[in-house]
Amino acid sequence: MIVTVEDVAAGGHCVARVDGEVYFVRHALPGETVRIEVGERKKKFAFADAVEIIEASPDRVEPPCPYAGPGKCGGCDFQHATPEAQRRLKAKVLFDQLTRIGGIDPVKLEGVEVEALPWDEGALGWRTRMQYAVDENGRPGLRVHKSHDLVHIDKCAIATERIQEADILTKTWDGMGAVGVVDSNDDELAVYTQLRRTARPHHKSGPKLVHQTVGENEFTIDFDGFWQVHPAAAPAFLECALDFLAPREGESAWDLYAGAGLFAAGLAEAVGETGRVVAVENARSSRTATNLSAWKNAGAIEDDVASITPNLGTVDLVVLDPPRSGAGPEVIVALGEARPRAICYVACDAGALARDAKDLAIEGYELTRIRAFDAFPMTQHFETIALFELVDY
């Protein structure tokens, strides 16, 4: 059917309505008239693809990658929009999620934009970690959106140049479920394989320990450990978090879901020798303790954040960088009991941030500053850093 596309929605979709039915449409832009092909139907809505553009938005462009579009690779949601338009769409999603779900006063979000990270390649060539699915014939590729079907590609346009030039996609990987590659500060790429999604990745070639440098600090991570995939993300996020928290000499701080210890290291320098920093991370591949060994005022605990936080006592500052699902009520209640003067929340999902923001308000915390970064150009994803301060501290 032919529909008029309305506003953007979370998940890389735009909304269309026909005879009281709601359609979440991919590959469309607000204001366009498009022909859609309806896919999965739910009780109150359906998902669809825009398969023909009848009246195009002025923000529409030809996707730079031949594998982007309906029925093709599902990794990029917005290649059909200019980078500037992509950031406007993401800013609208952030506004909607925080006001509708989080109950944030719209006035607090006036003027908030999704900022481009500094990168010579613009919206392409930034992704330092790629994982390809492997079919029954050992051929790697990327999946169609919401499908097990594979698209076999010769290169991924958002991957770094070193990954694009590697021979990962020209080899066969018999018996494997996935093959991954990591581009770090090391001379070689790290390559790993995985039998199935639930299995632990197996190191194949290159460094088993990869290294990332931010400022004067170097971080060591297992080849399958977490690190931000955009090369400019980690330094930008650290600078923003420290600016928001404004650590003082002698203060105590927690870095929860600490990963490699990026924020903990920055906090350790900021609070000085009389301060203390505790990083909590449950993934051994992060090597948090090793990365913090140079700071006598910092240490790491390998444990579940929700389990350990209630036992840590009180604290002045917190960096909270949870997984996509968010921190959750249990962690937020524990933070309320610890009474930090400020919490810097680093969010990769606006909906999760909104849910946790609502719980933080119950604990007496108010959103006072917020910035968002286009750390995943061409996709629906972005990173938000929000400062919550204790009311009447």
GIFENLIN-V679860 format. One record per backbone hydrogen bond with DSSP energy under -0.5 kcal/mol. CO is the residue of the C=O (numbers start at 0). NH is the residue of the N-H. If there is no record, write none. Layout:
co: <CO,CO>
nh: <NH,NH>
//
This chain:
co: <0,2,2,4,6,8,8,12,13,14,15,17,20,21,22,22,23,24,25,28,31,31,32,32,33,33,34,34,35,36,39,43,44,45,46,47,48,48,51,51,54,56,58,64,66,68,71,72,77,79,81,82,83,84,85,86,87,88,89,90,91,92,93,94,95,96,96,97,98,104,105,106,108,112,112,114,118,120,125,125,126,127,129,131,132,134,137,138,140,141,142,143,148,149,150,150,154,155,156,157,157,159,160,161,162,166,166,167,170,172,176,177,178,179,180,181,181,189,190,190,191,192,193,193,195,200,201,204,207,207,209,210,211,213,216,218,220,221,228,229,229,231,232,233,234,235,236,237,238,239,240,241,247,250,251,251,252,253,253,254,254,255,257,257,260,261,262,263,264,265,266,267,270,271,275,276,277,278,279,279,281,282,283,284,286,287,289,291,293,294,296,298,300,300,303,304,307,308,315,315,316,317,317,318,318,319,322,327,328,329,330,331,332,333,334,334,337,340,341,342,342,343,343,344,344,346,348,349,350,351,352,353,354,355,356,357,358,359,360,363,365,368,370,371,372,372,373,373,375,377,377,382,383,383,384,385,385,386,386,387,388,389>
nh: <35,4,33,30,14,11,12,8,24,5,22,20,17,45,15,24,47,13,49,31,4,33,53,54,2,35,50,51,37,48,46,21,41,23,38,25,36,50,34,53,32,59,81,67,72,71,144,68,80,60,85,86,87,88,89,90,91,92,93,94,95,96,97,98,99,100,101,103,102,107,108,109,111,114,371,373,121,123,127,230,159,182,180,178,140,137,172,134,132,150,73,146,143,151,141,152,156,158,124,125,126,163,164,165,165,169,170,170,139,175,133,193,131,191,129,183,189,181,203,204,179,201,176,177,198,202,192,190,209,222,220,184,218,216,213,211,209,224,127,232,233,235,236,237,238,239,240,241,242,243,244,245,250,275,315,316,277,255,318,257,279,320,260,261,264,265,266,267,268,269,270,271,249,274,252,298,254,300,256,257,283,285,286,221,290,291,292,294,295,297,276,278,280,302,307,308,310,311,340,341,253,319,343,255,320,345,325,331,332,333,334,335,336,337,338,339,314,389,317,344,387,319,345,346,385,383,352,353,354,355,356,357,358,359,360,361,362,364,363,390,388,386,384,114,374,382,116,376,378,76,77,372,346,385,370,344,387,367,368,342,365,392>
//
